[in-house]
């Protein structure tokens, strides 16, 4: 069973539908026991970084997620959910993150249109089973105003170009992240979620 | 590279697509889900479903449509028509929509933009503006489906919308809408230079080069309805055409 973490930010149904379509056993939950029992965790999210961290905190989810990650359980963060995996974000001031992977979340330069919105092409930085069968130049749907400035570029599997190299798929041990919306990215998105499924079963 | 988006718009009345020609491969062309899927398969980048249902009682039909679209189609879609409150936003987002477009309601209550952006994020707030050229060489904002001139300057309103937290501006040019003589490239260029958020051009598409013209003028996306519904332009052909004109587009089957 896969637990999609429900912490009161945004609509989780589209992620749920996409995983269900892959014949996965999925639940949407904020119940700590269910998250502890799950085989893998998906952390979605849209909206503001600080609100998301406060909501995780108020649901007692921060220590729960940390404990599960330490145990080696696979965790996939999507969009804001990916950003939360890092040390801190500069969105509306400064806010600490889950600190599973080293890196900061920073805003795009104002010389660009922000949000970075639309279909952008993916380029390979490093091979990994999470991105197998995804060819260089395939498109996925992004919508975000902040991006990951990573400490270790080795954590980045795929990136997109938007003024800077925007980390799009990241992996470090059992922690994974997708900055775009795989559930909204047509065939390429489905392929990436399918790869995630194969990693965890 | 970030691509320019092509967005078909479907007008839906009581759960049925209003205009459209018979398509091969679709059994029920008036079913918004079937038509949306067809466009998605043709490589449309996003979809807009615009609810024109007049009576309030029948609006729940539309929520059901949104749910079915979200279950069937794996590209982003926007919902517009009849959205007046944060609660309306919540309903359509929970049904599975990715973005919500507001028009007249934002003019009468600009704080709606701010409240929705704070609550659900700017990424889902699309400010749609009906603009018509006036005799002074600028553009006025119209409301109520283009029937009423507010006298508000369209460019100033777009700028205000951005600062209130809109994530995107959809600019519908009343002068060019339905004429099929091309988008208002002048207005789109001005807005694109002035604003820091993406611009969707709407109104005026008649042939392939119209898309090229407006996307080269700075618009980030081009929206159209009838040229797609009446099969005058096939989206995959349009994408191939734009590609040959060096406009970055996402192509699906080539």
Boltz contact constraints between the chains, C-beta under 6 A:
constraints:
  - contact:
      token1: [A, 11]
      token2: [B, 93]
      max_distance: 6.0
  - contact:
      token1: [A, 11]
      token2: [B, 94]
      max_distance: 6.0
  - contact:
      token1: [A, 13]
      token2: [B, 96]
      max_distance: 6.0
  - contact:
      token1: [A, 14]
      token2: [B, 70]
      max_distance: 6.0
  - contact:
      token1: [A, 14]
      token2: [B, 96]
      max_distance: 6.0
  - contact:
      token1: [A, 17]
      token2: [B, 71]
      max_distance: 6.0
  - contact:
      token1: [A, 46]
      token2: [B, 121]
      max_distance: 6.0
  - contact:
      token1: [A, 47]
      token2: [B, 121]
      max_distance: 6.0
  - contact:
      token1: [A, 113]
      token2: [B, 196]
      max_distance: 6.0
  - contact:
      token1: [A, 113]
      token2: [B, 198]
      max_distance: 6.0
  - contact:
      token1: [A, 114]
      token2: [B, 196]
      max_distance: 6.0
  - contact:
      token1: [A, 115]
      token2: [B, 123]
      max_distance: 6.0
  - contact:
      token1: [A, 115]
      token2: [B, 167]
      max_distance: 6.0
  - contact:
      token1: [A, 117]
      token2: [B, 198]
      max_distance: 6.0
  - contact:
      token1: [A, 118]
      token2: [B, 2]
      max_distance: 6.0
  - contact:
      token1: [A, 118]
      token2: [B, 5]
      max_distance: 6.0
  - contact:
      token1: [A, 119]
      token2: [B, 3]
      max_distance: 6.0
  - contact:
      token1: [A, 119]
      token2: [B, 45]
      max_distance: 6.0
  - contact:
      token1: [A, 119]
      token2: [B, 250]
      max_distance: 6.0
  - contact:
      token1: [A, 120]
      token2: [B, 2]
      max_distance: 6.0
  - contact:
      token1: [A, 121]
      token2: [B, 1]
      max_distance: 6.0
  - contact:
      token1: [A, 139]
      token2: [B, 250]
      max_distance: 6.0
  - contact:
      token1: [A, 141]
      token2: [B, 76]
      max_distance: 6.0
  - contact:
      token1: [A, 143]
      token2: [B, 123]
      max_distance: 6.0
  - contact:
      token1: [A, 161]
      token2: [B, 1]
      max_distance: 6.0
  - contact:
      token1: [A, 162]
      token2: [B, 2]
      max_distance: 6.0
  - contact:
      token1: [A, 184]
      token2: [B, 76]
      max_distance: 6.0
  - contact:
      token1: [A, 186]
      token2: [B, 74]
      max_distance: 6.0
  - contact:
      token1: [A, 186]
      token2: [B, 75]
      max_distance: 6.0
